[in-house]
Amino acid sequence: MTRIFIWAFLISIILVIPRSNSVEDEVKKTMVEFMDKLTPQNNILLRLGNWGWNSTSDPCKDKWFGVECDDGFTRVRKIVLEKLSFNGTFDASSLCLVTSITVLSLQTNNITGDLPLEIGGCKALTHLYLARNKFSGDLPDSLSQLSNLKRLHIEDNNFHGDLPNLSRISGLVSFVAENNELGGKIPDFDFTNFDKFNISNNNFSGQIPDVKGKFKAESFLGNPYLCGIPLPDLCPPPLKSEKPKKSSAKKILIYSGYLIMGSVILVFLVFIFLKRKKPREENIESSELKKRAVDKSSAMPSTIARSEYSLTSFESGRIPTLVVLGSPTKTLGLSFEELLKAPAELLGRGKHGSLYKVRVENGVTLAVKRIKNWEISFEEFDRRMRKLDQVKHRHVLPPVAFYCSEQEKLLVYDFQPNGSLFQLLHGSSDRDGQVFDWESRLSVAASISEALAFMHEELHQDRVGHGNLKSMNILFNQTMDPCISEYGLMVVENQHNLLLATYEEDLDQIQPPSHTTFKGDIYGFGVILLELLTGRLVQKNGFDLPNWVQSVVKEEWTVEVFDKALISEGASEERMVNLLLVALKCINPSPNQRPTMSQVSMMINGIKDEEKKSISFAL
């Protein structure tokens, strides 16, 4: 009897254990398949070390990178893989087989392709973050099947088409989809539940639903066909269907009176129109240009309609004056009328405006910055642009022309064909296999520091600094020489806070220093040096590059802080450390303890001279 009991016990264990293992194996298999699609060819996990994500380990017990489990270490709850330069596709069909996932964040990568229909199978999801990737295509209707979803963030992608009826998700409290190509009507959400909502810079149309006073115009701006509160553009009243009625004699007389009154007003308006016909000819021409541009865009697919259009929508009703500055482009007969008629390609949007690539009739390609929400007066803007036309440096991109009104400002540059330092560093553009090695990075740092030192010295009395210095504003010309763009657009008094807002999520955590002229530029240049040395992204939320570098340096001097591409090429650790010391001086929390740009330039040129001597000695 005892033997029978023992055998029964052993058989029950054998039956239970394989079943438990098979479930674990299936979870691991699907998660590995998901990762393989997310990181094709250049699997970043294999490059950076053993982060798990393989079938020989356990995602919970072995703590795979980015994975969080429940207290029992048996069910995967969260997957957070942010800012890792993933460039594959999102395999929802594999991932959603892991039915326990509640939080998924893939934001700030380079993930491409559509959002799969299978995403509707992730029934337990409460938080889905896909922002700042390269997703495209329509949003699948299956999104509305995620009944537990609370937060959906898909901003800064290329999603287009109509928005699914997400109002069916009763628990949704946060929806952010700005800077996409989405259109159609806004679902009738219950806005009383929302704490965050933003669909700005899309193609939505129609009347905005009642937002219960919870959101301002900023959540809806950049949708040309939206109207209603909280936007200033009110919607026209809906047309009422007429019901057949027997009109009384009194009503006939009233309507006849209205008709006579309308005829008198019409005759008066025609008289006024004929009298002022000549001054209005320019308005008509501008309106016709706008109409053709709208007709053209509406006839195109949505992905093209948002990138190709003329600039006539900037100032409706009149053709303003363009101030052309002392540039070679002036001899080519640049005029505002020509600029209005030229096709424009949207290159990008920022907090304070949009950038367009414009091809004018004389064959010149220009970059036009459309500026909004910058608190700078017409007089100050005009003064700065004319001053920058006088103070020139070969590594500072001069403005070609500008326009300023109360509503907006336009700034025109010669188009630089080889992209920005940000793109070159972080791989968001095709450089035909070009390697950005240590010598090239040091040369860029030296050139930019010299240009900033020159501008600071020449414009010291005028108190005109850059104010928004970052790697996106360092452009490369046809010969790959770096040049600083958008110099002098920020007023000095605001420049330090505006600069820090580029890198910090919460300005309340920053102790604002005295507004010393140009000190914000020095901080921004220090951050650029950190990008050159580490190859890492600078974000305004989440990972903080300056704090990360300072924490590593504080613990011990280690090569871990430097870009692995520089280490693998055999760059001098000593000279990289010396440049890192310069960067740390530039980002000193106390502005008064930061060096001047002239001092910074001298230090970097000293490192560059050492590099040249080392190369000459090696030869």
Secondary structure, DSSP 8 states (H G I E B T S, - for coil): -HHHHHHHHHHHHHHHHHHHHHHHHHHHHHHHHHHHHHS-SS-HHHHH-----STTS-TTTTT-TTEEE-TTS-SEEEEE--SS---SB--HHHHTTSTT--EEE--SS--EE---GGGGG-TT-SEEE--SSEEEEE--GGGGG-TT--EEE--SSEEEEE---GGG-TT--EEE--SSEEEE------GGG-SEEE--SSEEEEE----TT---GGGTTT-TEEESTTSSS---------------HHHHHHHHHHHHHHHHHHHHHHHHHHHTTTTTHHHHHHHHHHHHHHHHHHHS-HHHHTTEEEGGGGSTTS----EE-SSGGGGGT--HHHHHHSEEEEEEEETTEEEEEEE-TTS-EEEEEEE-S----HHHHHHHHHHHHHS--TTB----EEEE-SS-EEEEEE--TT-BHHHHHHT-S--TT----HHHHHHHHHHHHHHHHHHHHHTTTTT---SS--GGGEEE-TT--EEE-STT-S-HHHHHHHHHHHH-S-GGGS------TTHHHHHHHHHHHHHHHH-----SSS--HHHHHHHHHHH---GGGS-HHHHHHT--HHHHHHHHHHHHHHT-SSGGGS--HHHHHHHHHHHHHHHHHHHHHH-
